[in-house]
Amino acid sequence: MARHTLGRWIAAALAALVVPFVAPGLVPAEVTVKGDQAAWAEIGAAYKKLNALSGYRMKISGGQGAQEIVVEVAPPGSTHAVIRMDSGTMETVNVNGETRFRMNVQGAPGGWQCRTATPPMPAPRDPTSVQGAVEVSRGPDTTVEGTPVHTYIYTSVTNAQGQDVTTKTTLYVGTQTGLPRRVVTGTAGGASTIDYYDYGAKIAITLPPCG
């Protein structure tokens, strides 16, 4: 595989890895919440409870260039992700801001790689840390794959590289657990879905050596 082709593959994989969590180029600003203030507090409480667990897993679909991403999370700062692409797979480990990755694709180097350009794989941010304007409402209670859930809908407007970006998020929180079950996030550029499971899993993540 030519080096420039491999470089594009890496870039696509990394884009798929971070798109569900953050938008690039966000300009810091105070958050302004409109709509259902109690619902916004419940959203924050759900994520606070999630990241107080010993561990959990996520399945992400719809990211740029990736078929599926499966992530193991060991709060507060460790993740292990396997990204399935059309061209192969990529695996990343992030522990307290240090990242390693390896690829199973023709022409890729073997072993774990260390590159300063590789972004970390963060746990999902508490959505109450969103910057800009947020409008919040409740949707009807429903079920997600048999799990009864409350529905929350919030639209945020942030500034990315001088342009306003509108993101609509639909969050489903288990009525019995108070934990996020599914979140669907959409912008003009597309949508992604995160499913949460294995709450409280005992997950040990160790940073592998380079090479």
C-alpha positions in Angstrom: 0.0 0.0 0.0 1.4 3.4 -1.0 2.3 5.7 1.9 -0.1 8.4 1.0 -2.9 5.8 0.8 -2.0 4.5 4.2 -1.9 8.1 5.5 -5.4 8.7 4.3 -6.6 5.5 5.9 -5.1 6.5 9.3 -6.7 10.0 9.0 -10.1 8.5 8.2 -9.8 6.1 11.2 -8.8 8.8 13.6 -11.7 11.0 12.3 -14.1 8.2 12.9 -12.7 7.8 16.4 -13.3 11.3 17.6 -16.3 12.5 15.7 -18.9 11.0 18.0 -17.4 12.9 21.0 -16.3 16.4 20.0 -16.4 18.8 17.1 -13.1 20.3 16.0 -12.3 24.0 16.5 -14.8 24.8 19.1 -14.5 28.3 20.6 -14.9 28.4 24.4 -18.1 30.3 25.5 -20.5 30.3 28.4 -23.3 27.8 28.0 -26.8 29.2 27.8 -29.5 26.7 28.5 -33.1 27.3 27.2 -36.1 25.1 27.7 -36.5 22.3 30.3 -33.9 23.1 33.0 -34.8 20.1 35.1 -34.3 17.8 32.1 -30.8 19.3 31.6 -29.9 18.5 35.2 -31.1 14.9 34.7 -28.9 14.6 31.6 -25.9 15.7 33.6 -26.8 13.3 36.4 -27.0 10.4 34.0 -23.4 11.0 32.7 -22.1 11.7 36.1 -23.5 8.3 37.2 -22.0 6.6 34.1 -18.5 7.8 34.7 -18.7 6.9 38.4 -18.8 3.2 37.4 -15.8 1.0 37.4 -16.2 0.5 33.7 -18.5 0.2 30.7 -18.6 -0.5 27.0 -19.9 1.5 24.0 -20.7 0.5 20.4 -20.5 3.4 18.0 -21.9 3.4 14.5 -22.1 6.1 11.8 -18.8 7.8 12.4 -16.9 9.1 9.4 -15.1 6.3 7.5 -15.8 3.6 10.1 -18.2 0.7 10.0 -18.3 0.2 13.8 -16.3 1.2 16.9 -16.3 -0.8 20.1 -14.9 1.0 23.1 -14.1 -0.2 26.6 -13.9 2.6 29.2 -12.3 2.5 32.6 -13.0 5.9 34.1 -11.5 8.4 34.7 -8.9 8.3 31.9 -8.5 4.9 30.2 -10.0 3.6 27.0 -9.5 0.7 24.5 -11.1 1.0 21.1 -11.4 -1.4 18.1 -12.4 0.4 14.9 -13.6 -1.6 12.0 -13.1 0.0 8.6 -13.7 -1.1 5.0 -9.9 -1.5 4.6 -9.2 -3.4 7.9 -9.2 -2.6 11.6 -7.5 -0.2 13.9 -7.0 -0.6 17.6 -6.2 2.2 20.0 -5.3 2.4 23.7 -5.4 5.6 25.7 -4.3 5.9 29.3 -4.2 9.3 31.0 -3.6 11.1 27.7 -1.0 8.8 26.3 -2.1 6.9 23.1 -0.9 3.8 21.2 -2.4 2.4 18.0 -1.9 -0.5 15.7 -3.5 -1.4 12.4 -4.4 -4.6 10.6 -4.3 -3.5 7.0 -2.0 -4.2 4.1 1.1 -2.1 4.1 0.7 -0.9 7.7 3.6 -1.2 10.1 3.4 -4.0 12.7 3.2 -3.6 16.4 1.9 -0.7 18.5 2.7 2.8 17.2 3.3 6.0 19.1 2.6 9.3 17.3 2.2 12.7 18.8 -0.4 13.4 16.1 -2.7 10.6 17.3 -5.6 12.1 19.3 -6.7 10.5 22.6 -9.8 8.5 22.8 -11.8 10.3 25.5 -14.7 9.0 27.5 -17.9 10.8 26.5 -17.9 14.3 28.0 -20.7 15.3 30.4 -23.0 17.1 27.9 -23.5 19.9 30.5 -20.0 21.0 29.6 -21.2 21.9 26.1 -20.2 25.4 25.2 -22.5 27.9 23.5 -26.3 27.8 23.4 -28.4 24.7 24.2 -32.1 24.2 24.0 -33.5 21.2 25.9 -36.8 19.3 25.8 -38.2 15.9 26.8 -39.4 13.4 24.3 -41.9 10.6 25.0 -40.8 7.6 27.1 -40.0 4.6 24.9 -37.9 1.5 24.8 -34.4 0.8 23.3 -34.0 -2.9 22.5 -36.4 -3.8 25.2 -35.1 -1.4 27.8 -37.6 1.3 29.1 -36.0 4.7 28.7 -36.7 8.4 29.2 -36.0 10.6 26.1 -34.2 13.9 26.1 -33.6 16.1 23.1 -31.1 18.9 23.1 -29.8 21.1 20.3 -26.6 23.0 20.8 -25.0 25.7 18.7 -21.2 26.1 18.8 -18.7 28.0 16.8 -16.2 25.9 14.7 -13.6 27.7 12.7 -15.8 30.9 12.4 -19.0 29.1 11.5 -22.0 28.2 13.7 -22.5 24.4 13.9 -25.9 23.0 15.1 -25.9 19.6 16.7 -29.1 17.8 17.6 -28.7 15.1 20.3 -31.3 12.6 21.3 -30.4 10.8 24.6 -32.2 7.8 26.0 -31.7 7.1 29.7 -32.8 3.9 31.4 -35.8 4.5 33.6 -34.6 1.9 36.1 -30.9 2.5 36.0 -30.7 6.3 35.4 -27.8 5.5 33.0 -27.4 6.5 29.4 -28.6 3.7 27.1 -28.3 5.3 23.7 -27.4 8.7 22.2 -27.9 9.7 18.6 -26.1 12.8 17.5 -26.6 14.6 14.2 -25.1 17.6 12.4 -25.3 18.7 8.8 -22.3 16.4 8.1 -24.1 13.2 9.3 -25.1 11.3 12.4 -23.6 8.8 14.8 -25.2 6.5 17.4 -23.6 5.3 20.7 -25.0 2.4 22.6 -23.9 1.8 26.2 -23.7 -1.6 27.9 -21.8 -3.7 30.3 -22.3 -1.2 33.1 -19.9 -1.7 36.0 -17.7 -4.1 34.1 -14.2 -4.7 35.6 -12.0 -3.4 32.8 -8.2 -3.2 33.1 -6.5 -1.2 30.4 -2.7 -1.1 30.2 -0.7 1.1 27.9 1.4 -1.2 25.6 5.0 -0.3 24.7 5.8 1.2 21.4 7.0 -1.0 18.6 
